[in-house]
Amino acid sequence: MKFKEASVPIMIMAIVLAFIIPVPAGFLDVLLAINIGLSAIILLNTVYLKEPLQISVFPSMLVITTLYRISLNISTTRLILAEGKAGSVIRGFGTFVAGNNIVVGFIMFLIIMTVNFLVITKGSERVAEVAARFTLDAMPGKQMAIDADLNTGLINEEEARDRRRKIQQEADFYGAMDGASKFVKNDAIVGIIITILNIVGGLIIGMVMRGEELFKAFDTYTMLTIGDGLVSQIPALMISSATSFIVTRAAANDSDVSHDMLKQIFSNPKVLYTASGLCVILSFLFARVPFLLLAVLLAFIGYMLTKENKELEKKEEEEVEEFEAEEIRRPENVIGLLQVDPIELEFGYGIIPLADVNQGGDLLDRVVMIRRQLALELGVIVPIIRLRDNIQLDPNEYLIKIRGVEIDRGAIMIDHYLAMNSGDAGDEIDGIDTREPAFGLPAKWVNDKERERAEMLGYTVVDPPSVISTHLTEVIKLHAHEFIGRQEVKTLIDNVKENNPAVVEELIPKQMALGEVQKILANLLKEGVSIRDMLSILETLADYSPSTSDPDMLTEYVRQTLGRSITKKHIEFNKSNVLTLDPELERTIIDSVQKTETSSYLALEPAVTNNIIDSLTKQVEKLISMGQQPVVLASPLVRLYFKRITEHVMPELVVLSYNELDPAVEVNPVGIVQITESKRASV
């Protein structure tokens, strides 16, 4: 058998023999020195360990060291009581600690013994018990986490086995520590009992058997007992402390206790500066020199930490810049450049204060309100609007992009207000002529002094952030149909499904796919029809989708269902002047419709289309001159195709069908859109 394998059994047998065989004083000195050195090694190992399992043999070692220490106590007690001496180590400890005063030495011994028993031993016992309980309670959760990682492919079988083995070792270790801590506690109790027996037994032997006087016997045996107790209690104190270090060690770290304590306690310069200031105050109240020296030391450490932190921050910034530069150079990272923001608002540096909350700007809040407003008006989920500054723009200029393409731009004057004449203003005002960017109306930029006069005269006055937010709102409304994708449609449908699952389950995917529903919603938004009433839209599609798959026809059916809200949006007070289409024109449009398997399109000659536009333009100008919004009425089969003819020339023209009108609305035809005779003949 190899020596390493036989060393522990030999050691245990030697300890057992020490209970029986007397040990000479000289050899006992060597054993006591070994006990102290071994205890110091164990304590330092627990201080430097990074996780408890690095010293998993500690519970067994605790049993062996306890037996070893008790065997030494028995050997020293035998020498003290039998010969009145116990070697140079014990006498040296007793003499050095007690000096010439037995009482002082005895009190110091009692303090060490009490601290070991009541503070360290009792505390480590309780912590070991709690750690064992929580470790065992956490085992099922840790096992489930390993199984989940294994099932998802994050770890392989070998890694799973290693992690399970480690969990089992932790449970066994803390369970063993819970039991082994009882050895430490009982060892302290035995030390107290042995001390009392040594003093009482020594007095009896010295006075009765050797005939010594009381004071001489008390001096001799008390001195030896103190030395024996210190030689025993100091290693016991170190072993108890080592037990406490292990059971109080937090989850495994990559550093030891020394590193963690220095890093966590002395890491904040503000704390050290504050403590230094407190020491300065205390120096004027108590001992000046010690507190001042401590204050200087703490302030110096704080200064060095501040300097070190700045260097670390600078180094981290350099590493981040280097990493980012390296990431940019990597060929596979061009994928991030493919991402296009749905909506962007770029502005010059002069507009930055309007978007900066720290400078009192509220543009960001207004953008949030735009998304809420459009959700209420159109029922559409507007994507996140990206705000960024652009140094290539003029200081007071801004532009709006949709999917990376510029749609519109405008300019403002930060320290001015935009005043617009609504038609009721009674007088002119002084200002810089311009045009309102959202609607193109004539307006003027006025200063703060002229603003009050403009409001008194009846002008509509708005601040620069309102100009930008209004412009952005109108652009989003105009392009709302571009933001309704399949994912957005699914979100809207899921919202309806929470309270009305039947209609959704009937329609999707049995009758229509998400893409088909998306086309119909986009058609509605393109003409400014709100899709907030998704339940009615889905109900209509469920009714008519079995009879037709043409998205244009389904859109018209949905518009008829939403007719009341469409009418209220464009016709006020239940009465309006409208334009109608000549029956011949409607017949011409219907005859020009070409149908395909999935949809239909209009095939009109360019000359006929131009003639229709000319006639429409004349009629629209008449209504505008009367101060009314142009509204065109057409038959249900013609409405869509007439809207397609006019949407590129007059995108804001309202074209309604007779079936969409609310029965309570009264309309008055004031003009007819028709084809001239020459064009009709050619047709």
ChimeraX attribute file (.defattr): number of C-alpha atoms within 10 A of each C-alpha:
attribute: neighborCount
match mode: 1-to-1
recipient: residues
	/A:1	5
	/A:2	6
	/A:3	8
	/A:4	8
	/A:5	9
	/A:6	10
	/A:7	10
	/A:8	13
	/A:9	11
	/A:10	12
	/A:11	13
	/A:12	15
	/A:13	10
	/A:14	14
	/A:15	19
	/A:16	14
	/A:17	13
	/A:18	18
	/A:19	18
	/A:20	11
	/A:21	10
	/A:22	14
	/A:23	19
	/A:24	13
	/A:25	18
	/A:26	12
	/A:27	10
	/A:28	21
	/A:29	18
	/A:30	12
	/A:31	16
	/A:32	23
	/A:33	14
	/A:34	12
	/A:35	20
	/A:36	19
	/A:37	13
	/A:38	15
	/A:39	22
	/A:40	16
	/A:41	13
	/A:42	20
	/A:43	22
	/A:44	14
	/A:45	16
	/A:46	25
	/A:47	16
	/A:48	14
	/A:49	21
	/A:50	21
	/A:51	19
	/A:52	21
	/A:53	16
	/A:54	12
	/A:55	16
	/A:56	18
	/A:57	13
	/A:58	21
	/A:59	20
	/A:60	12
	/A:61	16
	/A:62	21
	/A:63	16
	/A:64	16
	/A:65	21
	/A:66	19
	/A:67	18
	/A:68	21
	/A:69	24
	/A:70	20
	/A:71	19
	/A:72	23
	/A:73	23
	/A:74	17
	/A:75	21
	/A:76	29
	/A:77	24
	/A:78	18
	/A:79	19
	/A:80	23
	/A:81	21
	/A:82	13
	/A:83	11
	/A:84	17
	/A:85	20
	/A:86	25
	/A:87	21
	/A:88	14
	/A:89	19
	/A:90	27
	/A:91	20
	/A:92	17
	/A:93	20
	/A:94	26
	/A:95	18
	/A:96	12
	/A:97	20
	/A:98	20
	/A:99	14
	/A:100	12
	/A:101	12
	/A:102	19
	/A:103	13
	/A:104	13
	/A:105	23
	/A:106	20
	/A:107	13
	/A:108	16
	/A:109	21
	/A:110	16
	/A:111	12
	/A:112	15
	/A:113	23
	/A:114	15
	/A:115	13
	/A:116	24
	/A:117	24
	/A:118	12
	/A:119	12
	/A:120	21
	/A:121	27
	/A:122	18
	/A:123	21
	/A:124	26
	/A:125	23
	/A:126	14
	/A:127	19
	/A:128	24
	/A:129	19
	/A:130	15
	/A:131	18
	/A:132	21
	/A:133	15
	/A:134	12
	/A:135	19
	/A:136	16
	/A:137	12
	/A:138	12
	/A:139	16
	/A:140	12
	/A:141	10
	/A:142	15
	/A:143	15
	/A:144	11
	/A:145	12
	/A:146	18
	/A:147	16
	/A:148	13
	/A:149	13
	/A:150	15
	/A:151	12
	/A:152	9
	/A:153	10
	/A:154	11
	/A:155	14
	/A:156	12
	/A:157	12
	/A:158	9
	/A:159	13
	/A:160	17
	/A:161	12
	/A:162	11
	/A:163	15
	/A:164	17
	/A:165	12
	/A:166	13
	/A:167	19
	/A:168	15
	/A:169	14
	/A:170	19
	/A:171	21
	/A:172	16
	/A:173	21
	/A:174	26
	/A:175	20
	/A:176	19
	/A:177	28
	/A:178	23
	/A:179	15
	/A:180	20
	/A:181	27
	/A:182	17
	/A:183	21
	/A:184	27
	/A:185	21
	/A:186	14
	/A:187	21
	/A:188	24
	/A:189	13
	/A:190	14
	/A:191	21
	/A:192	17
	/A:193	11
	/A:194	19
	/A:195	18
	/A:196	14
	/A:197	15
	/A:198	23
	/A:199	22
	/A:200	14
	/A:201	15
	/A:202	24
	/A:203	25
	/A:204	18
	/A:205	18
	/A:206	22
	/A:207	16
	/A:208	11
	/A:209	9
	/A:210	11
	/A:211	11
	/A:212	15
	/A:213	13
	/A:214	13
	/A:215	10
	/A:216	13
	/A:217	21
	/A:218	20
	/A:219	16
	/A:220	20
	/A:221	23
	/A:222	24
	/A:223	29
	/A:224	29
	/A:225	29
	/A:226	29
	/A:227	27
	/A:228	29
	/A:229	26
	/A:230	24
	/A:231	24
	/A:232	23
	/A:233	25
	/A:234	19
	/A:235	24
	/A:236	27
	/A:237	23
	/A:238	21
	/A:239	28
	/A:240	30
	/A:241	22
	/A:242	25
	/A:243	28
	/A:244	23
	/A:245	21
	/A:246	26
	/A:247	25
	/A:248	15
	/A:249	17
	/A:250	12
	/A:251	8
	/A:252	13
	/A:253	12
	/A:254	9
	/A:255	12
	/A:256	16
	/A:257	18
	/A:258	11
	/A:259	11
	/A:260	14
	/A:261	11
	/A:262	10
	/A:263	11
	/A:264	9
	/A:265	10
	/A:266	16
	/A:267	16
	/A:268	14
	/A:269	20
	/A:270	15
	/A:271	15
	/A:272	22
	/A:273	19
	/A:274	15
	/A:275	17
	/A:276	24
	/A:277	17
	/A:278	13
	/A:279	22
	/A:280	19
	/A:281	15
	/A:282	16
	/A:283	18
	/A:284	12
	/A:285	10
	/A:286	11
	/A:287	10
	/A:288	14
	/A:289	12
	/A:290	12
	/A:291	20
	/A:292	19
	/A:293	15
	/A:294	16
	/A:295	24
	/A:296	16
	/A:297	14
	/A:298	22
	/A:299	21
	/A:300	16
	/A:301	18
	/A:302	23
	/A:303	16
	/A:304	13
	/A:305	18
	/A:306	16
	/A:307	12
	/A:308	12
	/A:309	15
	/A:310	12
	/A:311	12
	/A:312	12
	/A:313	11
	/A:314	12
	/A:315	12
	/A:316	12
	/A:317	12
	/A:318	12
	/A:319	12
	/A:320	12
	/A:321	12
	/A:322	12
	/A:323	12
	/A:324	12
	/A:325	11
	/A:326	10
	/A:327	13
	/A:328	12
	/A:329	11
	/A:330	10
	/A:331	8
	/A:332	9
	/A:333	11
	/A:334	12
	/A:335	8
	/A:336	8
	/A:337	7
	/A:338	8
	/A:339	10
	/A:340	12
	/A:341	15
	/A:342	17
	/A:343	22
	/A:344	21
	/A:345	20
	/A:346	21
	/A:347	26
	/A:348	19
	/A:349	18
	/A:350	18
	/A:351	24
	/A:352	18
	/A:353	15
	/A:354	17
	/A:355	21
	/A:356	13
	/A:357	13
	/A:358	9
	/A:359	10
	/A:360	10
	/A:361	16
	/A:362	16
	/A:363	22
	/A:364	18
	/A:365	11
	/A:366	17
	/A:367	23
	/A:368	12
	/A:369	13
	/A:370	19
	/A:371	19
	/A:372	15
	/A:373	15
	/A:374	19
	/A:375	16
	/A:376	14
	/A:377	15
	/A:378	19
	/A:379	18
	/A:380	25
	/A:381	18
	/A:382	21
	/A:383	13
	/A:384	13
	/A:385	19
	/A:386	14
	/A:387	16
	/A:388	14
	/A:389	17
	/A:390	17
	/A:391	12
	/A:392	10
	/A:393	15
	/A:394	14
	/A:395	19
	/A:396	16
	/A:397	19
	/A:398	22
	/A:399	20
	/A:400	23
	/A:401	20
	/A:402	20
	/A:403	15
	/A:404	13
	/A:405	13
	/A:406	14
	/A:407	12
	/A:408	15
	/A:409	18
	/A:410	17
	/A:411	21
	/A:412	23
	/A:413	18
	/A:414	17
	/A:415	11
	/A:416	20
	/A:417	24
	/A:418	27
	/A:419	29
	/A:420	22
	/A:421	19
	/A:422	12
	/A:423	9
	/A:424	10
	/A:425	16
	/A:426	12
	/A:427	11
	/A:428	10
	/A:429	17
	/A:430	13
	/A:431	17
	/A:432	14
	/A:433	13
	/A:434	17
	/A:435	17
	/A:436	21
	/A:437	20
	/A:438	18
	/A:439	10
	/A:440	9
	/A:441	12
	/A:442	14
	/A:443	21
	/A:444	20
	/A:445	28
	/A:446	23
	/A:447	18
	/A:448	11
	/A:449	9
	/A:450	16
	/A:451	23
	/A:452	13
	/A:453	15
	/A:454	23
	/A:455	14
	/A:456	11
	/A:457	16
	/A:458	17
	/A:459	24
	/A:460	19
	/A:461	21
	/A:462	15
	/A:463	16
	/A:464	21
	/A:465	21
	/A:466	16
	/A:467	20
	/A:468	23
	/A:469	18
	/A:470	19
	/A:471	20
	/A:472	25
	/A:473	17
	/A:474	14
	/A:475	17
	/A:476	20
	/A:477	19
	/A:478	16
	/A:479	17
	/A:480	21
	/A:481	21
	/A:482	15
	/A:483	19
	/A:484	20
	/A:485	16
	/A:486	16
	/A:487	12
	/A:488	16
	/A:489	19
	/A:490	16
	/A:491	12
	/A:492	18
	/A:493	20
	/A:494	14
	/A:495	14
	/A:496	18
	/A:497	15
	/A:498	10
	/A:499	9
	/A:500	13
	/A:501	13
	/A:502	12
	/A:503	17
	/A:504	19
	/A:505	13
	/A:506	14
	/A:507	21
	/A:508	15
	/A:509	10
	/A:510	10
	/A:511	15
	/A:512	16
	/A:513	12
	/A:514	16
	/A:515	14
	/A:516	14
	/A:517	23
	/A:518	20
	/A:519	18
	/A:520	22
	/A:521	24
	/A:522	21
	/A:523	16
	/A:524	20
	/A:525	22
	/A:526	17
	/A:527	20
	/A:528	20
	/A:529	20
	/A:530	22
	/A:531	22
	/A:532	16
	/A:533	13
	/A:534	16
	/A:535	19
	/A:536	15
	/A:537	21
	/A:538	19
	/A:539	17
	/A:540	21
	/A:541	24
	/A:542	20
	/A:543	12
	/A:544	15
	/A:545	17
	/A:546	11
	/A:547	9
	/A:548	13
	/A:549	17
	/A:550	17
	/A:551	21
	/A:552	19
	/A:553	19
	/A:554	21
	/A:555	22
	/A:556	21
	/A:557	21
	/A:558	23
	/A:559	21
	/A:560	21
	/A:561	17
	/A:562	21
	/A:563	21
	/A:564	16
	/A:565	17
	/A:566	19
	/A:567	17
	/A:568	14
	/A:569	12
	/A:570	15
	/A:571	19
	/A:572	10
	/A:573	8
	/A:574	14
	/A:575	12
	/A:576	18
	/A:577	17
	/A:578	23
	/A:579	22
	/A:580	22
	/A:581	21
	/A:582	15
	/A:583	14
	/A:584	12
	/A:585	19
	/A:586	20
	/A:587	11
	/A:588	17
	/A:589	20
	/A:590	16
	/A:591	12
	/A:592	15
	/A:593	15
	/A:594	11
	/A:595	11
	/A:596	9
	/A:597	7
	/A:598	10
	/A:599	13
	/A:600	15
	/A:601	13
	/A:602	17
	/A:603	13
	/A:604	15
	/A:605	10
	/A:606	9
	/A:607	12
	/A:608	18
	/A:609	17
	/A:610	13
	/A:611	18
	/A:612	20
	/A:613	19
	/A:614	16
	/A:615	15
	/A:616	22
	/A:617	15
	/A:618	12
	/A:619	20
	/A:620	22
	/A:621	13
	/A:622	14
	/A:623	18
	/A:624	11
	/A:625	9
	/A:626	9
	/A:627	9
	/A:628	14
	/A:629	17
	/A:630	20
	/A:631	19
	/A:632	25
	/A:633	22
	/A:634	21
	/A:635	17
	/A:636	17
	/A:637	14
	/A:638	20
	/A:639	20
	/A:640	19
	/A:641	20
	/A:642	23
	/A:643	19
	/A:644	13
	/A:645	18
	/A:646	19
	/A:647	15
	/A:648	9
	/A:649	11
	/A:650	13
	/A:651	14
	/A:652	13
	/A:653	16
	/A:654	17
	/A:655	21
	/A:656	27
	/A:657	20
	/A:658	14
	/A:659	17
	/A:660	22
	/A:661	21
	/A:662	18
	/A:663	12
	/A:664	9
	/A:665	15
	/A:666	13
	/A:667	15
	/A:668	11
	/A:669	14
	/A:670	13
	/A:671	19
	/A:672	17
	/A:673	23
	/A:674	20
	/A:675	24
	/A:676	14
	/A:677	9
	/A:678	9
	/A:679	13
	/A:680	14
	/A:681	8
	/A:682	8
	/A:683	12
